Structure formats: structure tokens, C-alpha cells
Amino acid sequence: MTIIYRSGLFNSSSNTYVTGLVWYAHSKGASHVHDFFIGPWRGVLNYFVLDNWQLCYKLLLSTNYTTCGAIMAFDRVRKAGWNTYYAGNMWWAKCSHVNRLTRLEKIDQKDRYQAELYVTSEPAVGHFNCHFINLNIPISFNKQTANCTTNQPMFWARW
């Protein structure tokens, strides 16, 4: 497996694109280590994106989905196309999908949430949600029954 750092996903000097799959893992909860809510949330993200990476990897290679992760949320306050995201910002994506996204330097760097919305900012493509969680209640997660076979509904972050 080749490791490509985010600055290497697109080589603007030669206009060549990287192919394959890429994963991103945010350091979820690093500054909130004593928050009882963050640990279980990070546990779900780690389970689907890192610990069992084969789930999203195989799904993306064998389907038309372009991203895969857990805890996809919908934010009605944001404009269309910038309102779905993987809450916690950990995901897998096809490089062909990332290559089509708006260049990072064109994103509002003052809004730290733009990074979380970035990978799902193209709404007309398939984003797969491995696990649904209501982020307004304590997280209950059973690894014994967890899988990545059904596209789960999104959590509505703001009503």
C-alpha cells in the first residue's frame, strides 16, 4: 500500500491524478479526553474506518459509492451540497471522487467545519453510511452486530 499525504493527492504541476482509495482519520476527541461522549463516538469511527478498514475498502471497490464512513449527518442550515458530512470526519473515499472536489485552497479556511463537510460536498454521488447514531443521546454500540452491508439513514444534526 502506498502512503500519499494530502498534499500529494493532486499534483498541480503535472496535472496528474492519483487513483485508488484514500482514508482520512481526524484526531477526534484529542482535546476532550475526559468527555464521556467522545470516547464511544471515536470508538464507532475507529471501528468502521480503521479497525475494520476492509469493510469500506471492499465496498468502494465493488460498488458505485464514492465515500464510506460512519455517523453521516445532515445539517439543514448549510446550503445544499454542503450539508451532509461524516460527523467526526473519518472516512474512506475513491481518489477519483476527491479529484473532482473543489480545490482545498478555495475552501473558507476560517470556518473549521468546512473540512468536515469537504468529502461529501458533491451531493449527486453516493455516500455510504455504515452506522447510524443519534448524537443527541448517549452512544450505545455493539461490535457483535455491527456491519457495513446496509446504507444507514443520516442523523439530522439541526432541525
C-alpha positions in Angstrom: 0.0 0.0 0.0 1.3 3.4 -0.9 1.0 6.3 1.6 0.2 9.6 0.0 -0.1 12.6 2.2 -2.9 15.0 1.5 -0.7 17.5 -0.4 0.1 14.7 -2.8 -3.5 13.7 -3.8 -3.3 16.2 -6.6 -0.1 17.1 -8.3 -0.9 20.5 -9.8 2.5 20.8 -11.6 1.8 17.9 -13.9 -2.0 17.7 -13.6 -1.9 14.0 -12.9 -4.3 12.5 -10.5 -3.8 9.7 -8.0 -6.1 6.7 -8.4 -7.3 4.2 -5.9 -8.7 4.8 -2.4 -7.8 7.2 0.3 -8.8 7.3 4.0 -8.8 10.2 6.4 -8.8 9.9 10.2 -9.4 13.0 12.3 -7.9 13.0 15.8 -11.5 13.0 17.2 -11.6 13.9 20.8 -7.9 14.5 21.4 -8.6 17.8 23.2 -11.6 16.3 25.1 -10.2 13.1 26.6 -12.4 13.3 29.7 -15.7 13.8 27.8 -17.8 10.7 28.4 -19.5 11.2 25.0 -16.3 11.5 22.8 -14.9 8.0 23.7 -17.8 6.0 22.4 -18.1 8.3 19.3 -14.5 7.8 18.5 -14.9 4.1 19.1 -17.6 3.8 16.4 -15.5 5.8 13.9 -12.3 3.8 14.6 -14.3 0.5 14.3 -15.5 1.2 10.8 -12.7 3.3 9.3 -9.6 1.9 11.0 -10.1 -1.3 12.9 -12.2 -2.9 10.1 -10.9 -0.9 7.2 -11.7 -3.9 4.9 -15.5 -3.1 5.2 -15.3 0.3 3.4 -12.3 -0.8 1.2 -14.2 -3.7 -0.3 -17.5 -1.7 -0.6 -15.9 1.1 -2.5 -14.0 -1.3 -4.9 -17.2 -3.2 -5.7 -19.9 -0.6 -5.9 -20.6 2.9 -7.3 -20.4 4.5 -3.9 -17.7 7.2 -3.7 -17.3 7.6 0.1 -17.7 5.3 3.1 -17.8 6.0 6.8 -20.0 6.0 9.8 -22.3 8.5 11.5 -23.3 10.5 8.4 -25.2 13.6 9.5 -27.4 16.1 7.7 -27.2 19.8 8.6 -30.2 21.7 7.2 -28.7 25.1 8.0 -25.9 24.9 5.4 -26.5 25.3 1.6 -27.3 22.3 -0.5 -24.3 20.3 -1.4 -22.5 21.4 1.8 -24.9 20.0 4.4 -24.1 16.3 4.7 -21.0 15.1 6.5 -19.4 12.2 8.4 -19.7 13.5 12.0 -16.2 13.2 13.4 -14.5 13.4 10.0 -13.2 9.9 9.5 -13.9 8.2 6.1 -12.7 6.3 3.1 -13.1 7.7 -0.5 -12.3 6.9 -4.0 -9.5 9.2 -5.3 -11.5 9.8 -8.4 -14.1 11.4 -6.2 -11.6 13.5 -4.3 -10.1 14.6 -7.6 -13.4 16.2 -8.6 -13.9 18.2 -5.4 -13.3 21.9 -5.1 -9.6 22.5 -4.5 -8.8 22.8 -0.8 -7.3 26.3 -1.1 -10.7 27.6 -2.4 -12.4 26.5 0.8 -13.1 29.0 3.6 -10.3 28.3 6.0 -11.8 30.4 8.7 -14.7 28.0 9.0 -13.2 24.9 10.7 -16.3 22.9 9.9 -15.7 23.2 6.1 -13.1 20.4 6.5 -15.7 18.1 7.9 -18.1 18.9 5.0 -15.5 18.6 2.3 -15.5 15.0 1.2 -19.4 14.9 0.9 -19.6 18.3 -0.7 -20.6 16.8 -4.1 -24.2 15.7 -3.4 -25.0 13.9 -6.6 -22.8 10.9 -5.8 -23.2 8.0 -3.4 -22.0 8.4 0.1 -22.3 5.2 2.2 -23.1 5.4 5.9 -22.1 2.2 7.8 -23.7 3.1 11.1 -26.5 5.4 12.3 -26.2 7.1 15.7 -28.4 9.8 17.2 -25.7 12.2 18.5 -28.2 13.8 21.0 -28.3 10.7 23.2 -25.5 8.6 24.8 -24.0 6.2 22.3 -24.7 2.5 22.6 -22.6 0.5 20.1 -22.5 -3.3 19.8 -19.5 -4.6 17.8 -21.1 -8.0 17.6 -23.9 -6.8 15.4 -22.1 -4.0 13.6 -21.6 -4.4 9.8 -21.3 -2.3 6.7 -23.9 -4.0 4.5 -26.8 -1.6 4.7 -26.7 2.1 3.9 -28.0 3.6 7.2 -30.1 6.7 7.4 -28.5 10.0 8.2 -28.7 11.7 11.6 -30.4 15.1 11.3 -28.0 17.4 13.1 -30.1 20.5 13.1 -33.9 20.7 12.7 
